[in-house]
Amino acid sequence: MSYCQFKPHPDLLPYIDAYWVVEGHQAQYIQSNILPDGCIDLILNLKDDYRAKTGELAMAAGKAYLVGTMTTYKTSFISPDNKLVGIRFKPAGFSTFYRFASLSEITDATIEFDAALSPDLHKTAQHFLAYLNRFFLQRLQPPKHALAAIIQDVERSKGQVAISALAARNHITTRQLERNFQRYIGVSPKEFTNIVRFRSALSQIKYNTQQDSLLAIALNCGYYDHAHLTNDIKKYAGAAPSVI
């Protein structure tokens, strides 16, 4: 299996995190867990049907799918004849290109995306980066929300921020904050901060050059103890810290 990421056009960087391509290779069947990151992905299936390990059809060949914000891990199973192209939108970035009633309607779900609104699969296969940049630059619209600064606030604090404090210092009520997060990101502010905190802890565990204990990492990331961190890792990553 091969996996590659590409940065979008500079004008798209505030809204699109990356384009990515995953492709199976001969005689390889690769299973892995995809972890929550607060993002939404638009996935184009350029080759054969993409199926779950059980054989159930997950994404039909030649179609586009929207994967909502995840609150737990998903298991990916790539077969030799799979090729998927993805557009990973930054949190709240999807609404810069598309109008959607509320992204909370597709949280943890994968839905078929309207072909009339999707990038053309043939053009994507032929010209990939140039075509996707052109397609999304043409769809670019001014954001309908003011969440960018709030999201940056959460990311700077590595998820260690009370929702009431987040609302107060960004001059918004907690009710408005909840409504905007549900509509434009797909999860509550609390769930989003938990995901950001989890990913910060996960990074510290993976790149633990100081050989810190799990308890030290947990406390550094704002957890009460290592048990709470372990529970979050099992929820979001599907594994114990020792095997991450």
Secondary structure, 3 states (H helix, E strand, C coil): CEEEEECCCHHHCCCEEEEEEEECCCCCCEEEEECCCCCEEEEEECCCCEECCCCCEEECCCCEEEECCCCCCEEEEECCCCEEEEEEECCCCHHHCCCCCCHHHHCCCEEECCCCCCCCHHHHHHHHHHHHHHHHHHHCCCCCCCCHHHHHHHHHCCCCCCHHHHHHHCCCCHHHHHHHHHHHCCCCHHHHHHHHHHHHHHHHHHCCCCCCCHHHHHHHCCCCCHHHHHHHHHHHHCCCHHHC
